[in-house]
Amino acid sequence: MKKGIGHMTHSNEEKHKLVSIDLTEGKRVFDTSKMDDWSQEEWEAFVGDENDHQHHLEIPLLNTNDYHFLISSVYLNEATKIHTLEMQIENRTEKDLSVLVKELKLDDKYFDIYKNQRYLVKAHEKSEGKVEVLASGDIYDLFNHSLFMCIDIEEAQTGKWFEGYEFDVKVFSEQ
């Protein structure tokens, strides 16, 4: 095995654990092409109330004895056109970990995330990180139904690969 800068190079794709999440179960499907004709009741059902959301989208990815991963927000900076996924990562292990987001796909579009840093998460601590991608259009043109993210988890000091996950999340129902 060759050593890279700060980590070991390896091919672990076949060892990634696939986590499929369907957040659409039990949710009503709306025909957004007919929004102009919706009744007040339909609008209220579509947008929900303050208890349904806090003006952002949370996507729980993983909650095990060792880790907790949550996308806490998905938003677009209108001025820079940078789309951001904010993540909360909790390390419940005895070792400091390095978490690397390797791949991101929103709906059917893959994004180059080479500029994103590794997230160092000390033993028994929480950390926050951001995955930022530059894309044209607004968040609703870009992200209509699904998210795919691939991550690697390594021991921070040695770069030893622990495990990897592929998250395939259906967030909104397809029209």
C-alpha positions in Angstrom: 0.0 0.0 0.0 1.3 3.5 -0.9 1.0 6.3 1.5 -0.6 9.5 0.4 -0.2 12.9 2.0 -1.9 12.6 5.4 -3.6 9.3 4.6 -3.2 5.9 3.1 -4.3 5.3 -0.4 -6.6 2.3 -0.8 -9.5 0.9 -2.6 -12.4 0.3 -0.2 -15.4 1.0 -2.5 -16.4 -2.7 -2.3 -16.4 -2.5 1.5 -18.8 0.5 1.8 -22.0 -0.2 3.6 -25.1 1.0 1.7 -27.7 2.9 3.8 -31.0 3.5 2.0 -33.3 6.0 3.6 -36.8 6.9 2.5 -38.0 10.1 4.1 -41.1 10.2 1.9 -43.0 7.3 3.6 -46.4 8.5 4.7 -46.0 11.9 3.1 -48.5 13.3 0.6 -47.4 13.8 -3.0 -48.1 17.3 -4.4 -48.4 18.2 -8.1 -46.3 21.4 -8.0 -47.0 22.1 -11.7 -50.5 23.2 -10.6 -49.5 25.3 -7.6 -51.2 28.4 -9.0 -54.6 26.6 -8.6 -54.1 25.2 -5.1 -56.6 26.0 -2.3 -55.5 27.4 1.0 -55.7 24.0 2.6 -53.4 22.5 -0.1 -50.9 25.3 0.5 -51.0 24.7 4.3 -50.5 21.0 3.7 -47.5 21.6 1.4 -45.6 24.1 3.5 -46.6 22.7 6.9 -46.3 24.7 10.1 -43.5 25.8 12.4 -43.6 22.4 14.1 -42.9 20.6 10.8 -39.7 22.4 10.0 -37.5 25.3 11.1 -36.9 26.8 7.7 -34.4 24.3 6.7 -34.2 20.6 5.9 -32.7 18.0 8.2 -31.7 14.6 6.9 -30.7 11.9 9.4 -28.1 9.7 7.8 -26.8 7.3 10.5 -27.2 6.7 14.2 -25.1 3.8 15.6 -23.2 3.0 18.8 -20.1 4.5 17.1 -21.3 7.5 15.0 -24.1 9.9 14.4 -24.3 11.7 11.1 -27.0 14.3 10.3 -27.3 16.8 7.5 -28.6 19.7 9.5 -29.2 22.2 6.6 -29.3 22.4 2.8 -29.2 25.9 1.4 -28.1 28.1 -1.5 -26.1 31.4 -1.1 -27.8 33.5 -3.8 -24.8 35.8 -4.2 -22.1 33.2 -4.7 -24.3 30.4 -6.1 -22.6 28.0 -3.7 -24.9 25.2 -2.5 -24.1 24.1 1.1 -24.9 20.9 3.0 -24.1 21.5 6.7 -23.3 18.3 8.6 -23.2 17.3 12.2 -20.9 14.4 13.0 -20.7 12.7 16.4 -17.8 10.4 17.2 -18.8 7.9 20.0 -15.6 5.9 19.7 -12.3 6.0 21.8 -10.3 7.2 18.8 -10.0 10.5 16.9 -11.5 10.1 13.5 -11.1 11.7 10.1 -14.3 11.8 8.0 -14.0 12.5 4.3 -17.0 13.1 2.0 -15.9 11.5 -1.3 -18.9 11.8 -3.5 -22.1 13.8 -3.7 -25.1 13.5 -6.0 -28.2 15.6 -5.8 -31.0 14.0 -8.0 -29.1 12.9 -11.1 -26.2 15.4 -10.9 -22.8 14.5 -9.5 -20.7 17.3 -8.0 -17.0 17.8 -7.8 -16.2 18.1 -4.1 -12.4 18.1 -4.2 -12.2 21.4 -2.2 -13.9 19.9 0.8 -11.7 19.2 3.8 -11.6 16.2 6.0 -13.5 16.6 9.2 -11.4 15.8 12.3 -13.8 14.5 15.0 -12.1 13.8 18.4 -13.1 10.8 20.5 -16.5 11.3 22.2 -17.0 14.7 20.6 -19.2 16.3 18.0 -18.1 18.4 15.0 -19.8 20.4 12.3 -18.7 20.5 8.7 -19.8 21.8 5.3 -20.0 20.2 1.9 -20.0 23.1 -0.6 -20.6 22.8 -4.4 -20.9 25.5 -7.0 -23.9 25.0 -9.3 -26.1 27.2 -11.4 -29.8 27.5 -10.7 -31.7 27.7 -7.4 -31.8 24.9 -4.8 -35.2 23.8 -6.1 -33.9 23.3 -9.6 -30.9 21.4 -8.3 -32.4 19.2 -5.5 -35.9 17.9 -6.1 -36.0 14.4 -4.7 -32.8 12.5 -3.8 -29.4 12.8 -2.3 -26.5 10.3 -2.6 -23.3 10.7 -0.5 -20.3 8.5 0.0 -18.0 8.9 3.0 -14.8 7.3 4.4 -14.0 7.0 8.1 -10.4 6.7 9.0 -8.3 6.8 12.2 -7.0 10.4 12.4 -3.4 9.7 13.5 -2.6 6.8 11.2 -5.0 7.1 8.3 -6.1 3.5 8.8 -9.4 3.0 7.1 -12.2 1.9 9.4 -15.2 1.8 7.2 -17.2 3.6 4.6 -20.8 4.4 3.9 -22.9 5.1 0.9 -26.1 7.0 1.8 -28.9 6.9 -0.7 -31.7 9.1 0.6 -35.0 9.7 -1.0 -36.0 13.1 0.5 -39.0 14.2 -1.6 -41.4 12.2 -3.7 -40.9 12.3 -7.4 -43.7 13.9 -9.4 
